[in-house]
Amino acid sequence: MRGTLGRANLGFFAAFTLMATGCLTVRPYDPGPGNRVAAGFAQDAYLSGESVNVTISNLSDVLLYYPGGFCKTELQRKAGSSWMTVDRSADCPVVLDFLEPGQTVVHQYRLPKGVAGGVYRLTMPMPVPEEAVDAEPELQTPAFKVQASS
């Protein structure tokens, strides 16, 4: 039998050497500002006055904090190529302080009664890591349709 290192042993030895010298670090996955969180809906059309359930998922391995929870949610209506705010959330039934790595939560937003039909989206402050120093973009949901209730 020969006394040589096999490929598996050589790979382990190289990884161990890199870790011991500090060249290889194990850091949590962080896709960066604006890419840590995804928002979506179970359906794409609602009636005015209905509740919209927004699913928000932390795609990173980083603990994220909400500046003000979901209390600053805004409803925006598409007007041509731009978005106009038509409602700012006044009540705050749930204050979520943080979003664990990989965690998914459902945020319920009640559409105002009598809101006009059209294409809408929700915006809210982006959850951020504790050490964040730069401003991050707002978290914007995909667009959804609202039909005026009769």
N, C-alpha and C positions, 0 to 999 in steps of 0.2 A: 504494500500500500504506500502510496505517496503521501507525503506530509505537506500538501499545499492547501491554501485557503480556497474554499469553494466560492462561487459567485454570491451566494446568500451571505456567507460569513464576511466576505469582502465588503458587501453593501452595508452590513451592520457595523463593521469596523469603521467605515467611512462616515456613516451617520453619527456614530458615537464620537469620533474625532471632531467633527464639525460642532456638535453640541458642546463638547468639553472646551473647545477653543472660543466659543461664543459666536461662531459664524452662522449657526443655524438657530433661529429662535422660533418658538411656537407662539404665534400671536393669534388672537381671535379674528375670524373673518369679518371684515368691515368693508363693504362696497363703496363707502364714502358718502358725503353729503348729497341728499336728494335721492339716494338709491338704497337706503337702509330699510325703507318701509313701502309696502304696497297696499293699496286700498281698492276694494271692489264691492259689487252688489250681487245678490242672488237673482235679481230680476232687473230689467232695464226700463220698466214703465210703472208709474204710480199715479194714483188719483190725488188731487189736492186734499190735504187734511190727513192723508195716510202717513204711517211711520215708514221711514226708510232705514233699513238696517245696513250699515256700512261695516264690512269686514276689513280690519286693519291688521296686517301681519308684519312682524319684525323679521326681516330677511337676513339679519346679521347675527353675529355671535356677541354683540355688544348690548349691554343694558342701556335702554333709552329712557329719557325723562321727558314728560310733557310739560311745556311751559303753559300753565293754567289749565291743564286737563283738556277736556273737550268743550270747555265753556266758551271758547271763541270760534265756534263753528259758524260759517257764513254760507247762505244759500245764494248761488249766483245763477243768473239767467243769461243764455247766449243771445246777444243782440248783434246780428251781422257777424263780424269776425272777432268781436270782443265780448267780454263777460262783465255783467253789471251785478253788483250786490243788491239783492232784493229783501234779504232778511238776515239779521244777526241774532244768534241764539242768546236769549235773555236768561233762560233758566239753565241750571246745571244739575241734572239729577244724579250723575255719577262723575266723581272727580277721580280720574285715574292718574296717579303720580308717575308711574313707570311702565315700561313694556319690556318684559324679560326677553333674552335672546331666543328667537324662534317662536315666541308667543303670538297667538292670534286672539284678538278681541272683537266683539261686535258692539259698535256704537249706534244707538238708536236716535234718529233725528226725525221729529214730527214736522211734516210739511205744513205750512200755514193753510188754514181753510181759505178758499177763494183765490188761491194763487192761480195766475193765468197759465194756460197750457203752453208748453214749449219745451226747450231743451235746457236742462239745468245741470249743475254740479255743486258739490260741497267743497269748501276749503277750510282748513284749520291749521294751527301751528304745527310744524314738523317736529316729531319727537327727536331729541338730540342726545348724544352721549354727554356724560357729566363734564368731560374735559373740553367740550366744543367751545371754540373761541370765535369762529366766524359765523355770521348770520346764515341761516339755511333757508331754502325756498319753502313756501307753504306746501302743505300736503294737499293735493288736489285729487278728488275722486274722478273716475271716468264719468263721462256725460250720461245722463239718463233723461227719459221723457216724463213729463207730467201732463196729465189730462185734467181739465177742469171738471170738478164733480158737479152733478146737476142737482 
